[in-house]
Amino acid sequence: MSKEITQITSSGDRVSLFRKDKKLSQQELADAIGVSRGYIGDIERNRSEPSSNFLTLLASKLNVSVDWLLTGEGEMYRLQTGLNDLHATKIVQMYEALNDVQQREILSALEEKKQLNNLMEAVHQLQLKVG
């Protein structure tokens, strides 16, 4: 993993990395999703947290993963799933309504669930090889 990516620790840093990956200026990104360039700049400088509306617009219009933007986990670009934009918006809004401790608990629980799923898949693969 490159040094640049390992130093990405905030949502603002990830928005900046995503924007640069898409080869967009702050103004071009702002125009694409209908916000001001100043708002993009404030997020990238960690002066503002991205709103649920901002995250939803980025995800729906530019296919970025909201999970990756919020946590840095997973892939930068979202996978095509059965989760529609309305559900994604509701999830982000509920997450934003939680306090910092509750958000960390949710992220921890999701990570534990992901690890459990990985273990279950490994056991299943072993069973297929043995059986």
N, C-alpha and C positions, 0 to 999 in steps of 0.2 A: 504494500500500500504506500502511495507516495506521501511525502512529508506534508504536502499541501492539504491532502484530504484528511489526514489524521488530526490536523489542527482545526477542522471544521467542527465547532461545538455548539453553535446557536442556529436557530431557525433563520435568522438574518444572514448568517454565513452560507447556509444551504440555499437560500433564495439567490444570493449572489452567484454561487457556484452553478446553480441551475441556469440562471440567466446567461452566464458566460458559456455554458455548454451549448445552449441554443443559439449562441452568437448574436444576442440581442443587446442593444443599449438599454439603459434604464428607461429612456423615453419610449423605445419600441415596445418594451414589456408593458409599460404603463398604458400605452395606446391599445395594445392587444387585449387587455382585460378591463379597460375603462377606469383606471385610477390615475392619480397624479404622479409625475416623476418624483416629486418630493416625498411622497408616501413610500415609494420603492426605495429611495435613498435612506429614509428614516429606518425602514425595516433592515436594510443591508448594514447600516451602521449600528444596529441594535438599539436604536432610540425608541422604536415602536415594535410591539409584537404583531405579527400578522393576524388579521381578523379572520373569523370563520368565513365571511364572505370572500375575502381575498384568497384564502386557501381553496375554497370551492371553485372560484373562477379560474385559478391556476390549474387545478386538477381537471376541470371540465374542458377548458379551452386549449391547454398545452400538455395534457397527459402526464403531469408530474404526480408523484405519489405523495399524498398528504402525510402518510406515516413517515416517509423519509424526510419531508420538510419539518415535521414536528420533532422527530426523535433521531434522525440520522440512520435509522435501522432499515434494512431492506434495500431495494433498488430505487434509483432516482426516478425512473419512469414507472408509472402504475401499470399493473397487469390488467388485462381485460377480464373483469369478473362479472358476476351477476349483480354486484352492488350498483344500484343506480345513483344518479347524482342527488336525488332527494334523500336517500338513506345516508349517503356520504355527508351531506350537509347537516343532517340531524345528529350524526355521530360527532362531527366537529363541534357543533353548537353545545351538545351535552358535555363534551370534554372541556370546552372553554368555561363552562359554568362551574366546574370543579375548582377547588383551591389547589395550590401547588402540591401539597401532601397527597391529596386524592389523585391528582394527575400522575404522580410518581407511582402510587399504588396500582393504578390502572395499567401503566406501562410495564410495571414489574409483573403483574398478572398475565398480561399478553405475552411477555417474553417467556414466562414459565410455561404457558400453554403452547407456545411455538416449540420450545424444547421438548415438551411431552409428545407433541405430534411427531417431531423428528425421531424420537426414541421409538415410538409406536411403528413408524414406517420402517426403521431399521430392523425391528423384531419381525415385522411382516416379511421383509426381504430375506431375512435369515430362515424363516419358516419355509419360504418358497424354495430356497436352496436345499434345505434338509429334506423336505417332504417330497 
